[in-house]
């Protein structure tokens, strides 16, 4: 069942994004905007969330070819 982030979850994700913002300067503002209206769904246990937002595609660097470990 999908639901909105709780205030505590929202603050935690916001904190994690802000701490990592220097590493992901181009992506952090987009991520902050996405958590404003995203929904989540618990996956197997309450501590594992699947986040869903309205953005259909992402053109970031994390392509399967770049993430492949040889």
Secondary structure, DSSP 8 states (H G I E B T S, - for coil): -EEE--HHHHHHHHHHHHHHTTT-HHHHHHHHHHHTS-EEEE-SSTT-EEEE-S------S--HHHH---
